Amino acid sequence: MIRVGIIGSAGYTGGELLRVLIYHPEVEIVFANSASNAGNKLYEVHNDLLGDTELTFSSDFHSAIDVLFLCVGHGDARKFLDANPIDASVKIIDLSQDYRLRANTAYQGQQFVYGLPELNKEAIKTAQYIANPGCFATNIQLALLPLASKGLLPDQIHVNATTGSTGAGQKPGATTHFSWRNNNLSAYKSFEHQHLQEISESLDQLQVGFLPVSEGSLLERAAAKINFVPQRGDFARGIFSAIYVDTDLSEEQAYALYESYYAAHPFTHVSPKNIDLKQVVNTNKSIIHLEKHGNKLLILNATDNLLKGASGQAVQNMNLMFGLDERTGLNLKSVGF
C-alpha cells in the first residue's frame, strides 16, 4: 500500500483528493492534516464523505509516509517546505503554483517535474517531486499540445474559457457569493492570468521557439502570443474553453493529429460531435472537439477543474510515480442528467 499524507485537507482540492483516495485500492491514508479541524471527522467538513470513512483530521504530520500531497494556497507550499523539511525518501506532489515554472523548480537538490502526463509522462514516472498543473493551464494546454508537437502553433492564439466557482477556492468572496454568481457571467484577469506562464513554457517545450525571447516578464511574453480571456460561470465546477487558431490543416488532418497524439493517454478524448461540460464533471477526463471554419481551427475542451485540473491529476501523477496503471482509482463517471 502507498502511505499517503495530505497537508491542507479541508479545502476543495483536499476534499476531492480524499474522495478519490479513500477508494483507491493501493492507498492507505496515514494523515489528513488540518490544524483548524483537528479531531473532527472528515465528513464533518466534507459532508459528501459521510458513510465512506471514519477518519479524523490531524494537526500533526510526519515523514513516515511514501507520498505527501500539498493542497495549500499559492505561496504556502514553499513556505511549508522551507519550515518543515521532508525526508528525502518521501515523494511530494504540490497542487499550488509554487514550483511550476522553470525558474522555481529547485528543492533539496532536486527539481520539481511539471506534472502534466500528456506532456511529461516518462519524466513523471521517475520523479521525486511533482508540480501539479493549474486548472486553466491543464485545459488550455491539452487543447494545444498536438499542434505544438508538430510546430503548428501560429503567432496568435485566441482563448475564451469559463470556470466554475470552485476554481476560486473554498474561502467565500464577493465573486463566489451565490446572489452575485447565480445567473451571472463576468470576465477577469483578461490577458493577464497567471496560468499563461506555465502554458507558454509547456508549449515552448514542444514547439521550440514558441515563447518569444525578448524583454519583459514571462507573463508579458506569454500574453503577447496567447490572447486569454477567463470568465466566471454561474456553476460550481468545470472549465469549458473555446480556442481558435489560424491553420492550413483540414478538419480531417486536425482530427488525425489529435487522435494520434492522445492515443496513449487514457483520460483525454477527441469527440467528433459537439461537447458539453456535463460530460466531464466528476471525472478525470478532458474531452476535445474540433471544427474548421475557413482558415480557422476551433478547439473546444471541457475538463473538471477539481479533478483533471487538480486532485484527479495529482492521483494520476501518483499512480505513474509508483508504477501503477494511471487510471487506478480514477474510473469516475459523469452525471449527464
Secondary structure, DSSP 8 states (H G I E B T S, - for coil): -EEEEEESTTSHHHHHHHHHHTT-TTEEEEEEE-GGGTTSBHHHHSGGGTTT---B-BS---S-SSEEEE---TTHHHHHHHHS---TTSEEEE-SSTT-SGGG-EETTEE-EE--HHHHHHHHHT-SEEE---HHHHHHHHHHHHHHHTT---S-EEEEEEE-GGGG-SS--TTT-HHHHTT--EE-STTT-THHHHHHHHHHHHSTT-S--SSS-HHHHHHTTEEEEEEE-SSSS-EEEEEEEE-S--HHHHHHHHHHHTTT-TTEEEESS---GGGTTTSS-EEEEEEEETTEEEEEEEE-TTTTTTHHHHHHHHHHHTT--TTTT--------
